[in-house]
Amino acid sequence: MPDPTTARVYGWREVLLVGGVIVAIVLGISLITTILPDGARWVVFQSPLAIIVIVVGTILVLASLLRGTRSR
């Protein structure tokens, strides 16, 4: 159990930085999908690929949160 007196507190700068990185990633993925050929675009938009990516990503984030803070 981490010591609450030495726990890292994240501020607005860190939150905005992570948010900006996520927005950049989503915009990059959006750009890539617009230049894909029709067959690959079908796989991205019509197959369950997006749902699988979202489920796996959610599981990884929740597992990371459940493990707690990482030692430095």
C-alpha distance (Angstrom), angle and dihedral (degrees) to the residues before:
residue distance angle dihedral
M1 . . .
P2 3.81 . .
D3 3.76 119.8 .
P4 3.85 108.0 -105.0
T5 3.81 91.7 -146.2
T6 3.81 92.1 60.8
A7 3.82 98.3 34.7
R8 3.81 116.1 129.2
V9 3.80 114.3 -109.6
Y10 3.78 116.1 -155.6
G11 3.80 117.5 -143.9
W12 3.78 136.4 -162.5
R13 3.80 92.3 -81.2
E14 3.79 92.5 60.0
V15 3.80 92.9 43.3
L16 3.82 92.1 50.6
L17 3.80 91.2 46.0
V18 3.81 92.7 52.9
G19 3.80 90.7 44.2
G20 3.81 91.0 50.8
V21 3.79 91.7 49.5
I22 3.81 91.1 50.2
V23 3.81 91.7 49.1
A24 3.83 90.3 49.5
I25 3.81 91.0 50.3
V26 3.81 92.7 49.2
L27 3.81 92.0 47.8
G28 3.80 90.3 48.3
I29 3.80 91.7 51.2
S30 3.80 89.8 47.3
L31 3.80 90.8 52.6
I32 3.80 92.0 48.0
T33 3.81 92.7 50.5
T34 3.81 91.8 51.8
I35 3.81 91.7 58.0
L36 3.82 95.6 45.4
P37 3.80 119.1 111.4
D38 3.80 116.5 -104.8
G39 3.83 95.4 -98.4
A40 3.79 94.3 52.4
R41 3.80 91.3 42.8
W42 3.81 88.9 54.2
V43 3.81 90.2 54.2
V44 3.81 91.0 52.2
F45 3.81 98.2 45.1
Q46 3.83 106.3 27.0
S47 3.81 103.4 35.2
P48 3.82 125.6 69.7
L49 3.82 89.7 -103.8
A50 3.82 94.1 110.9
I51 3.80 92.3 49.1
I52 3.80 91.4 49.3
V53 3.82 91.4 49.9
I54 3.81 91.4 49.2
V55 3.82 93.2 48.1
V56 3.81 93.8 47.2
G57 3.81 91.7 45.5
T58 3.79 91.6 49.9
I59 3.79 91.9 49.4
L60 3.81 91.3 50.1
V61 3.81 92.8 49.4
L62 3.80 92.8 47.4
A63 3.82 91.7 46.9
S64 3.80 89.5 51.1
L65 3.79 91.4 50.2
L66 3.79 92.5 47.6
R67 3.80 91.4 52.2
G68 3.79 88.9 59.0
T69 3.75 129.0 -145.5
R70 3.76 119.8 -11.5
S71 3.78 119.8 -120.3
R72 3.79 114.5 -114.7
